[in-house]
Structure formats: structure tokens, C-alpha cells
Amino acid sequence: MKWEDRIFKLFIFWYICGVILLSFDLLPWWLEWANAFFLILAGTLGFLYLWNRFGARVGGSVGVLIFFSTFIVEWAGADSGFLFGSYDYTDRFAPNVFGVPIAIGFAWLMVMATSHVIARWIVPAGGIMYAAVGGIAAVIIDLIIDPVAYQIKGYWIWEDTGFYYDIPWTNFTGWFIVAFVLHLILDAAFRYRKLHVQAEQAENRMVLLYVLMIAMFILLGAIGGLWLAALLTSALTALIVFVAWKRRPQ
């Protein structure tokens, strides 16, 4: 059995346990580390998708680039307010390196791999429109992740403020810009690389991962009373996944 299949089964097991524990408020304080591990598993699946789909040289290199570039951008944001706005990470999402949780790089791997598939299904020709759709798909994830992580979990603290759960609008524009640029890099890299494996199962798995991750945070948001975030993200996720599914390659 491939490592990707093993990790996916572990992710699903971890996911089901998380849904049960969170739904009935049974998660003990000493198991908070499981949240970071959950994102690490998701990010690893994203990296393995890039690796297996496009080969070790191209897919692996792009995966490493996504991890370290987003980690550096997040570090710059937390240190100086660059791009996203002024915020600070707490120690509730440890382990941290230079004040940034390691899980953040893995989270971006998940975001980029899943939004890549959705954007490719909607805009198979690639280019600017593909990158824009990928950026929108990434922002949809953040519409629920950020309120939950800030308002409920306390993983970071915003020093700036905004109309959407006291989160500054620069955070969402920053997410779009980062995802847009990375999607342009993905598009440029993959134009020079033929598909390494058959796409259907791998791509379906990434779309499922996209939906499952958002659904988990919607559950947390609903439990925490963040109904606007939960309903808005549910509607936008349903819309973009429906459009992508209708336009997917047959």
C-alpha cells in the first residue's frame, strides 16, 4: 500500500475522532496538540499529491517552495504586519519556530494542493483566470479558519481590527495575493511537466480533502456560535465545488 493511502486512512480516522470529540465537547486540554497534527496530516497529503502527480523533481520542488515561502511570509506578517496585517501567534498551536507554528506551512500545502485541483477543473487552460480562481478557493477556506482560530481557539491574536469577526480585511487580500502568486508558479511549473500518474483518484481525493477540512472548521464555528462564518463559508464552498465538479474532466 502506498504511503499516500496509509496517511489518508490515518487522516480519515483522525478526522472521525475529531468530529466525535468536538461535537460532544469531549476534547481534553492535553489533546490540543491533535489539532496541529491534524493539519500536518492534511498538508502531508497535499505534498504527496504534488509529488506523485507531477514527479519528485517538479512536484517535490514546488511542495518545498510552498512550505518555506508561506512560512517566511507568515513570519514576516507576525513580525511586522507585512501583507496580512498586525498579529501574533500564541503558544496554543505549538511547536513554533521563530514565533510561527510549524503546522502553518503544512496548512498552506493543503490549501494550495486542494485549491489547485478546484481551479484546474474550473479553468483547465491555466493562466491568470486559473490563478484567480485558485486564490478565491483559498480565501473561502480562510473565511472559516481565521474566525475559528482567532475567536474560538486563540491560536493567534489580531492587533488590527475589521468588520468580519474583528479580522482586518488585509488578511483576506493577503491570502488571495499569496495563493494567486503560488498558483501562477504552479501553472508555470506544470506547463513543463507531463502528468506523472493518472489524475482522477488523486484529484478527487484533494477535492474531498478541501470539503472535509472546511466542514471541520464549520462544525467548530457553529459550536462556537460563529454562524455568519459557518453559513457564508458553507454557501461559497458548495458553490465553487459544484461548479468545479460540473466542469471536471470526464
N, C-alpha and C positions, 0 to 999 in steps of 0.2 A: 504494500500500500504506500502511495506517495506521501511525503511529509505534508503536503498541502491538504490531503484528505484527512490525515490524522489531526492536524491543527484545526481544521474546520469542524470536525466532530467534537474536539475539545471545546471549541468556541460555542457550539450549539449547546453542549452540556452546561457550560458556564453560564450561558445566556438563560437557559431554563431555570437554573438555580437562582440566578439573579432576579428574574421575574417573580418567582415564588417568594423569595425573601423580602423583596421591596414591596410587593403587593400587600403583604400582611405585616409589614414593618417589623421583620424578624432579623434584619441585618445587624449583628453586634458591632460595637465600636472597633474591636480588634480585627474585624474582617474588612475594614475600609480599604486596605491595600488591594482588595479584589477588584475595585473599580479601575485602578491603574492597570492591573494585569489584564482586565477585560479589553481595554484599549490597545494594549500591547499585542494581544492575540489578533485583534481586528487589523492592526497595522501590519502585522506579520503576514496575514492573508493577502493584504494589498500588495506587499512587496513580492510575495511568491507569485501572485498573478502577473506582475510586470516581468519577473524573472522567467517564468515558464512560457508566458505568452509571446515574448519578444526576444528571449535568449539571455544568457548570462551577461554578455558584453554590453548590449544596449539596455535591456530591461533592468539588469542589476545596477548599471551605472546611473540610470535615471532614478531608480529607487533610492540609492545612496544620496544622490543630489537632492531629492525631495526631502529626505530626512534631515540632512545637515543644513540646507538652505532655510527651511522653515524653522528649525531650531535657532539658527542665528537671527532670523527676523523676529522670532518671539523673544529672544534675549534682548535684542535692540529695543523692542517695544516695551518690555518690562523695565529696561534700564533708563530709557529716555523718552518713552511715549511715541517712538517712531511708528508711523503708519496707522497703528490701531487706536492710539490714544494712551492716556496715562493709567497704568495698572500695575499691581504687584501680585505675584504668586504667593500663596501661603504654603505651609508645610503639610497641608492635608492631602496633597497629591504627590507626595514624595515617592521615590527619591528624586531630588533636584540636582541639577548640575548648572553652576553659575546662576542659580536662582530660578531655573526653568525646569519643570518636571520632564523627565525622560519620556514619559508617555505622550507628551505633546508631539514629538517627532513621529511617533507611531500613529497618532491620531490623524496627522496630515497625510501619511501614507494611505490610510484607509480612505480619507476624503478624496484624495486625488485618483486613486485606482477606481473607486466606485463612480465618481462623477465623470471620469474619463469614459467609461462604458456608456453611461447615460447620454453623454454629449455625442459620442460616436454614433450611437443609434439614431439620435435625432438629426445630426449633421454629419453623415458619413464621409463627406468630401473633406472634412477638416477645415483648417484655416481660421480666420477671425471669428466667424459665427460659431464654430465648434468650441473655441476657447471661451467665448462669451457665455454659451450655454453651460459649459463646464463650471465657469465662475458662478453662475446663478445656482446650479445644483449644489455647489459648495456652500453658498450663503444660506440656502434653505436648511442645511444641516445646522449651521451656526445659529439660526433663529431659535432653535430649541436648546442646543448645547450650552450656549452662553448664559441664558437666563437660569437654567438649572444649575450650572457650575457656579455661578455667582450668587444667586439668590438663595438656593437651597443647600448646596454642598459647601460653599465657601472656599472653593479651590483658588480663587483669585479675588482681588478687591479692586474695583474701579475707583480711581481718583477723579476722573472726569464723570460727567453725567449725561443722560439723554432721556428722550421721551419713552423709549422702549425698555421698561424694567431698569431704568437708570443706567442703561448702557449707551455710550456715545455712538453716534451714527458713524464716526470714523472707524469703529471696529468692523462694521459690516462692509464699508467701502474697502477697508484694508484686506478683509478676507477675499473680496472679489478680485482685487488687484493681484494679490499673491496667487490665487488659483488661476486667474487669467494668464499670467505670465508663465506659470508652470505648465499650463495646458498648451501654450504656444511651444514650449520646449518639448513636451511630449509629442506634439504634432510634428515638429521638425525632425526629432529623432526617429520617429516611427515611419516617416516617409522613406527613410533609407534602410528599412529593415522589413523583410517579408515576415509574415506571421510564422511563429515558431511552432505553434500547436493549433489544433482545431479550436475554434473560438467558442462554440455555443455553450458548453458546460461551464467554462471558466467565466464567461461574461454573465451568464445567468446567475452564477454564484455571487458575483460582485454586485449585481442589482439587488439580490436578496440581502446581501450584507448591508447595503445602503438603507434598505427599508427596515431591517431589523435594528440597526443602530439608532435610527430616528425613532422607531417605535419605542425602544427602551427609554429614551430621553423624554418622549411624550408621556410615557407612563409616570416617570419621575415628576414631570411638570404638572400633570393632572393631580397626582397625590399631594404635591406641594401647593396646589391652588393657582398655578400659572396657566389659567385657562386660555388667555389670549394666545400665548405662545403655543400651547398644545393644539388649539383649533386652527390657527394660522398655518403652522407647520404641517399639520395633517392634510389640510386642503392643498397646499402647494406641493407637498410630496406626492399626493395622489395624482395631481395634475401632470407633473413632469414625468412620473413613472408611467402613467397611462399613455402619454404622447410618445415616450421612448419605446414602450412595448409595442405600440401600433406601428412604429416606423422601424423596428428592429429588422435586421437582415433575415430573410427566410431561408 
